Amino acid sequence: MSESERHSGSGVDVAIVGMGPRGLSVLERMLVRLTEEPAASAVRIWTIDPGEHGAGRVWRSSQPDWFAMNTVTGEVSLYSGEPDGGPPRAGAGPSLHQWLTRHPDSRLSALGPCDYAPRPVFGQYLTSVFDTLVATAPRGVEVIPISAQVTRIDQAGGRKRLTTEDKSIVADKVVLATGHPKVVPNGCDDEFLRFAEDHPGATYLRGDSAAEMNLEGIRPGEPVGVIGLGLTFYDVLAALTHGRGGEFVTEGGLLRYRPSGHEPAIAAGSRSGLPMLARGRNQKAPSYRYRPRFVTDLALTAARYTAERTRGSAQLDFLTDLFPLLQLEVEHVYYRTHLKRMKGQLAEREFAKRHLTIARENPGAVRDLLVEFGLENLPPIDMLGMARPFKGEVFASPGEYHDRLLALLDADVAHAEQGNMDGPLKAALDILRDTRGFLRSAVDFGGLLPESHRDDFLGFFNPINTMVSAGPPAVRVSQACALLRAGVLTVVGPATEVRTDPGSGRFALHSSQVEGSRRLVSTLIDGRIPRPALDLDSAPLTRQLLADGVISEYLNGDFATGGLAVTPAPFLVIDGTGRPDPDLYAIGIPTENVRWFTQIGNGRPGPLSGFHADADAIAADALAEARVVTSALAA
């Protein structure tokens, strides 16, 4: 007899596989709906995860506190509604910042809404949300946590049987919210693993969350290489410096690093040769919502209409149909913010009104408008140039390259400190975050032509967008500069190549654009989070579902995206025959490239955000279709 069959009485069973933030959001919205419309029969919600329920693997509360969040506390909430004076419960609970104000640790309770919390503290918040949801579930609803990994899902007489290591659960509806995958080795990954196995002095750490990497085994002074200069790179730096007892101190207005003597010698590189740029100091209230002027629903409808007429397909070409609109939006904010600083609000409003009209109807006259308002000498917003600043440059030595790199990063930190509303550059680039909803509506579910999706959006724009708008807090960039100046960190250069060196038994990093840049390292760390790739996912459950044709990879024409195929909301899984399964849903990272930017692990306070709306779509469909609530809920 299965575990769920041991529970007496009739009713409906819903299983959520994966209880990180996405699974937690589905649970929260189910409980909201079951509170608003009481169930007609008993409801059991099974939450299944081998790790902490609420935090999952990536946000576990046991990780070191030198790993920081990348979103300010005031913009983070797992409750889909704000506190209303009553006890916290589904639909009404505190944001991360509000929860922190009551934290017993005074260092944490003092964090403001524009500060960044340690990652394990967010994990504590997530587990507290889960515990609160379980404790306050409405009458007739039971939430049953199972600490296990689901290894199979099979049909069982019109229901679904979920198998774990030691039990089985039968459910009417199943939600897959499995989060970041662990992928099987392939390509260079496999080559580096085999090299490390054959050379006892070499170690290779595969890409993952830095908290999951075995960094403790790295010896003081050991030469270490890091592939990638993104967010995981910053986490690895923190673990190998601050986490080893080093200190960052301000001396003469400049951040300096005082080594502990336990640090390794770190060499890092990437295609761009540039560490991810800093976010602007946050100046936006949690409830802030930007109103786009160019990237609007009307503009998207017009673009699809034109594409249909001219190309015979409503699918868009990203570079032709969408990128120019994004560029206009970014430039609009850039000019307005500069003008506000120079001449005040009245001039800004007058310019904004005229720029909206001229940029749409007579783009060639924009230059005259800039001259009229004294903006003609502003450096242009060149997102590609910012993300790839060293293209075509050759440096005579690592020192020459580092001088150039430090000057660029110091300037970036200065821009970030001006803020994401008062600083023209960071205010403009922050619009790329504020308009993600528009981009999702434009590109999700095959909204782009296959080759444009693959090459223009994912290959060209996505890395640039990530570099200039989704970076770390400015303090992390300042710390990287301090480590460069202290000689603890070396950035190898742009177009970094990583190879094995059998003669030395080590890995070699080299940039063809920097003379003398070659570095031999005994430990190599892949500082890149693996991209979702359904056929490479090592999870037994994914492999079984794919082999049995229960799930399938989403294809946009001839472009195999790597994402798990789902319908538009409520995100029903599409099987190997192309049919949606009415009882199986998927949300979050496994569906990346079918949808875009699914790695966001939280909602925002205020009006229902996309994060919570996605969860609510699943909750509404699962509960309505299972006939556990009144027909009014299904409507």
N, C-alpha and C positions, 0 to 999 in steps of 0.2 A: 504493500500500500504506500502511496506517495505521501510526502509530508503534508500537502494541502488536503488530501483526502482524509487525514486524521482529524481535521477540524470539523466538528459537527455542524449540522444545519445546512440549508441551501444558501446560495448566494453566488457572488461573482468574484473571481480571482484575477488580479492584474499583477504582472511581474515586471519590475523595472530592473534591468540588468546593467549595473554600473551606477554607483551612488556617489559620483562626484557632483560638481555644480549643475550639470545638465540634468542628470537623473533627479537631483534634489528639486530642481525647478518644476519638473513634471509632477513629482509628488506634491509639491506645494499647491500647484494649480488644481490638481485633482481634489485636494482637501478643501480648497476654496469652493469649488463647484458642489462638492458633496455637503458642504455647510449651507450653501445658498438654496440648494434643492435636495433635501434629504433623500437617501436611496430608498427604493421600493423593497430592497432585500439587503441582506448583509453583504458588505464589501470587504474583501481582504486584499491589501496591497503588499506584495512581497518585494522587499528591497534587497538586492543581492549584490554584494561586493566583497572581495577578499580583504579590502583595506578598511579605513575609517569611513563610516557611513556619513555622508555629507562632504567630507574632504576628498575622498578617493585617494588615488596613489600620488598624483602630482602635488596636491595641496596638503598632504599629511602634516599633522601638527607636531610630529616628532623631528622634523628636519631642522637644521641649524638656523638661528635667527639672523645670520648674515645674508641670507637670501631674502631679497626684498620684492614686494609687489611692484607691478608696473602701472597701476592705476591708483589715483588718490583715494583716500578712504571715503570721502564724501560722495564719490560717484559709484559706490559699490553697495548693492543690496540684493539679497536672495529672497526677500519678501516682495511680493508683487503689489503691495500697498503699504503706505506709510503708517506709523503708529497712530492710533485713534483715541488714546486715553485708556483703552482696555489692556488686558494682558497680551503679550506677543502671541501670535497664532497665524495660521495660514491666511494670507491676504492683508495682514496688518502687523508689521514688525519693524525693528530698527535697522537702519543701514549699518554698514560696518563702522562708520564714524560714531553714530549714536550708540552702538553697542560698546565701543571702546571707551566712551566717556564714563562708563560704569565699571571699567576693568580694574581689578584690584592692584595691578602693577601701575604705579604712578607714571612711569615712563610711557606707558601705552595709553593711559587715560588722558595724557596731555597732548596726544597727537591731534592735530587739527584736521579739518575736512580737506585741506590741500596738501597734507602730508602722506607719505607712503609707509604702509605698515610692513613688518616682516611677514614673509610667506607663511611660517607656521602659525602666526597669530590669525591670519585669514583662515587657516585650517581649523583653528579653535572656533572661530565664528561659524564656519560651515557646520561643524559637528553640533554646535549649540542650536543652530537653526533646525537641524534634523531632530535632535532630542525634543525641541519645543513642538515640532510638528507631530511627532509620535504621541507626546503627552496630551496634546490638545485636539487630537483627531475627533471629529464629530461622532455622535452616538451611532452605533451600527457599523462603524468603520474601524477596522483593525489594521495597523501597520506592523508587519512582521519582518524584522531585519534578519538576514541570513548572511553570515560571514563565510563566504565561499566563492569559488570561481565556477561559473557555468561553463560546461565543456560541450554540451549538446542541447539542441532544441529539435524535437521531433513531433510529428502529428500524433495525437492520442484521442481518437474518437471525436473529431471535431474541435478538440482543444489542443493545447500545446504542452508537451512534457519537457520540462527543463531539468537537465541532469547536472549535478555538481559532483564533487569528489565522493560524497558520502550520502547523498539523498537525491530525491527527485521531487519536483513541484509541478503540479498541473495547473495551468492558467488559461483563462479565456482570452486575455490580451497580453501581449509582451511588448515592452519598449526597450530598444537597444540604445543605451547611452554609455558606450564603452570607452569613450575618451581617446587619449593619445595611444596609438598602437606601438607595440614592439615588433619590429620587422625582422624578417630573416636576412642574414647577410647576403649581399649581392654586390657585384662590381668591385670597386676599390675596397669596400667594406670587407668583403670576403678575402681579398688579397692581403689586406693589412692584418687580419686575424690569423691567416695562415703563416704570414711572415713572423708574427709574434710567437706563434707556437713553435716555429722552427729555430728561433733565436732566443735563448733564455734571458738575455739582457734587455729584450724589447717587450714593451707592453702597449696594447692598443685598447682604448676605452671607446666603445661605440656611442653614437649619438643618443642622448636621452636627457631628461631633466637632470641638472647638475646635482641635485640632492640624491639622485639614484646612482651616481657614479662613485666608484671606489677611489676617491681622491686621497684617502688617508694613507694609502700605500706609497705615495710619491715621496721620495726622500728629499731632505733639505739639500739645496744646491743642484739637484738633478736637472738635466736639461729636458724640458717638457715642451711639446708642440701642441698648439690648438688650431684646429681647422674651423674657420668661421669667426666673424667679429660681430655677431649679433647678441641677442639677449642672454643666451647660454654662455657665451664668452665672458660677459660681465659677471655672471654668477660664478663661473670657474675662477675668475680673477679674485673675487671676494673670498672664496673658500681657501685659495692658496696663499693669500696675503693676510687680510684681516682675520680669517679663520685660523691662521698660524700664529697669531699673536702680534702681527704688525699693527702700526698705528698711523692714521692720517691726521696731520696737524697743520694748522694754518700759520705760516711764518712769512711776515712781510707782505701780507695780502695774497699769498700764493699757497695753495694746498701742497704739502710735502708728505712724503712717506718715510716713516722710520721703521726699517726692517727689524724683525725679531731674530733673524738668522736661521729661521726654519723654512724659509720660502725656497721653492725651486727656481731655476732660471727659465723664464717663460718666453717662448717665441710663438707668435700667432700670425695668421695671414688669411686672406680671402681673395675673391675675385676683384673686389673694389679696392682692397688695401686700406679701407676706412672703417673704423669702429662705428657702430650704429649711432646716429646723431641723437642729441638730447631732445626730450620734450620740453616745450616751453613751461615755465612756472605757471601752475594752474591759477587762473583768475575767474573761472567760470563756476557759478553756483551749481549744486547737484541737479537742480531742476532746469538748468539752462538747456535750451534746444535752439539750434541754429536754423534760420529760415533761408533756404537756398534761393538765389536769384536766377541762376542759369541752369543748374542741374535740377530741374523740376519735373514733376510727372507730365506736365504738358509738353515739355521739351522731349521727353522720352517717347511719348505717344507720337509726336511729329516725326521723330527720327525713325520709328518703326514704320510709320505710314510711307515715308520717303523710301526706305529700304525696300518695302514691299513693291512699290511702284517701279523702282529703278533696277532692283536685283531679283525681284520675284520671290523674295523671302523676307520675313520680318526680323530675321536674325541680323544683328548689327556688326559692323566693322568697328572695333574698339578705337583704333587710331583715327579713323575718319569721323565717326558719329558721336563718340563719347569723350575722348580725351580733350578735344578743343573746348567742350563745355566745362570740364573740370579745370582746365587752364584758366578760362575766363573767371570762374568762381574764385579761384585762388588769387588771381591778379586783382579782382575787385576788392577783396578784403585787404590785400597788400597796399593798394593805393589809398583806400579809405583810412587805414590805420596810420599810414605815413601822414596823410593830410590832417587828420585829427591832431596829431602831435605838432604839426607845423603851424596850423592856422585855426584849429578849433572845430567844434561840432557843426557850426553853421556852414562852413566851407566844405566839410566832409559830406554833409547831407546834400548840398547842391551838386557836388561832384558825383555822388552816388546816383542821384536821379538822372543826370545827363549821361553818365557812363553806361547805365543799364540800357538806355535807348540807343546810343551811338554804337556800342559794342555789338548789339544785335542787328541794327539796320545799316550801319555804315562803318564797318571795322577799320577801314583805311583812315578814318578821321579821329581815331583814338589818340594818335600821336599829337594831333593839334590840341586835343583836350588836355593832355598831360602838360604840354607847353603852357597852356593858358593857366593852369593851376600850379605851375612851378615844379612839376614832377618829372620833367623830361630827363633829368640826370640820374634817376634812380637806377641801380643795377637791376636787370630783369630777374624774374623768378624762373630759374632754369633748373627744374627738378632733376633732369638727367645729369646736368653738370654738377649738382650738389651731391648726387649719389655716386657718381663716378668721376671725382675731381682730378684723378691722376691719369686719365686716358691719354695715351700717346707720350707721356712724360718719361724721361730716363734720368735716373739719379746716379751721381758718381760714387756715392757711398751710402751706407745705412744712416750715417750721421746727417747727411744732407737731406735724406728722405724724412728722417725724424723731425728735423727742424721745420720742414714744410708741413708735416702732419700735425705737430704741436701747435703751430700757428693757426691752422685750420680749426682744430678742436677747441683751442682757447677762444677763438672768435665765436664758435658755435655755442659754447657755454655762456658767453656774454649775451648773445641773442636770446638764449633760453631764459636768462635771468630777467630780461625785460618783460616776460610774461606772454601768455597765449591770447591776450586781448590787447595789451598795450604795446607789445613788441611786434612791429610790422611783419618780420619774417616768420616768426613762430605763430603769430595769429593767422597768417595766410596758410601755412602748412597744416595747422590744426584743423582747417576746414576739410582736409582729406579724411580726418576721423569723423567729423560732424556729418559728412555726406555719405558715409558707408551704406546707409539705408538705400539711397538712390542707386549706388553701384550694384547692390544686391538685386534690386528690382530689375536692373538692366542686364546683368550677366547670369543670374541664376537660371537653372533648368534650361540650358541651351539658348540663352538670350543672345549669345555671340556666334558668329560664323565659326566653324570648328578650328580653322587655322588661326583666326584672330584670337580665339579663346586661348589656344595653346601658346602661340608665339607672342602676340601683342599684349594680351592681358596678363597671363601667368608668367611668360618669359621675360617681357619687357617692363610692364607697369608694376606688377606686384612687388618685385624686389625694390624698385625705386620708392614706391609708396611706403613700404615697410621701413626703409632706411631713413626717410625724411620725416615720417609722421608717427611711427609706432615705437620710438626708441625708449631708452631708460630715463629716469630722472637725471637732471644735470649733474648731480653730485657723483653719479657713477662715471660720467665722462671725465669729470675733474679728477677722480681717483685714478682712472686709466692714464691721464696725463702725468699725475704724480709718480706713478709706477714707471712710466717711460723715462722721466727725468731721473729717477733713482736707479735706473739700470736693471730693475727687476723684470721689466717687460720689454721685449723687442717686437715690433711689428715688422714682419719680413718685407712686405711690400705688396703692390697691386699684382693681380694675376698670379697669386702664389700657387706654385706647384708642389705637391706632396708625393714623394716617391720612397720606395724602399732602397736601402743601401746595403746590399749583402756583404760587402767588404768590411764594413764597420759593425754590422749587425744592428744598425739603427735606422731611423726614418730621417729623410732629408727634406727640408723646406727651402724653397728658393723662389725668388722673383726675378724674372728676366729684365725687369725695369729698374732694378736696384743692384748696382755693382757691389760684389762682396757680401751679398745677402744670405748666402747659403748657411743653413744651420742644421746640425745633426742633433737629434733628440732620441732619448731612450724610451720615453713615454709619449705616445701620440693620443690626443683627445679629440674626438669629433664633437665640436661644439655646435652642431646643428641638430635641431629636433627633426626626427625622421618625418618625411611627408607621408600623409595617408596614401597607402597603395594596397588596395584590397588583396591583390594576388601575393603580396609580400607579408601580410599580417601574420605573425607567428602564433596568435591566440588560437588554441584548439577549437573554440567555438566558431570563430570566423572561418577557419579552414573547413570545418564540418559543414557549415551552412553554405559555403561556396561550392564545395564538392557535391552536395546534395541538390544544388540548384535552388535553394531556398532564398538566397540573395544573389545579386548580380552586380557587375561593374557598370557604372553609367558611361555610355558612349555618346559623345556629341559628334554625330557624323562618323568620321573615321578616327576621331581623337578619343583614345581610351584615357579617361580622366583619372582613374585610380580611386574614385569615390564610390561609395555604396549607393546604388540607384534607389531613389525614393520619388514619390509623387510630390507635387506641391502640397502645402498644408492640407491634411494633417500628417504628411510625411510617411505614407504607407510604403513599406519595403516592396520593391519590384523583384519578382523572382526570375529565374533563368529563362522562362518562357515569355517574359515581358508583361506578366500579369501582376497587379498590385495584390498584396496579401492583406485582407481587411482586418486581420488580427495581429499584425506585426508592424511596428513603427521603428524608425531610427532617427536620432537627433544628434547634432553636434559634429565633432571632428570626423567620424567615419564617413560623413556625407560631404566632406570638403571637396571642392571642385565641381560638385553638383550645385552646391551653394558656396558662398564665399565668406571667408573670415569667421569660420565656425569655432575658432579656438577661444573666443571670448568666454570667460568663465563666470560671468556675473551679469545681473541686470543693474538698472539704475533706479534711484528713488524717483518718485514722481509718476507721471503718466506711464502706462504699461509700455515697457520697452520691447524691442524685437526679441530679446532673450526670453522674456516672460511670455510674450505673445506666441512664440513657437511652442513653448511648453503647454500653453493653454489650448492651442489647436489640437494637440494630441490628447490632452485631458478631456476636452469636450467630445471628441470623436469616440475615444475608448469607452467612456461612460455612457454616452448615448447609444452606441451600437450594442453595448452589452445589456441594454434595457434595465439598467439599475436605477435610473432616475426617471422622473416624470417626462412626458413628451415635451413639456415646455423647455426642458434643458436641451433636448435634442434639437429643438428649433432654434 
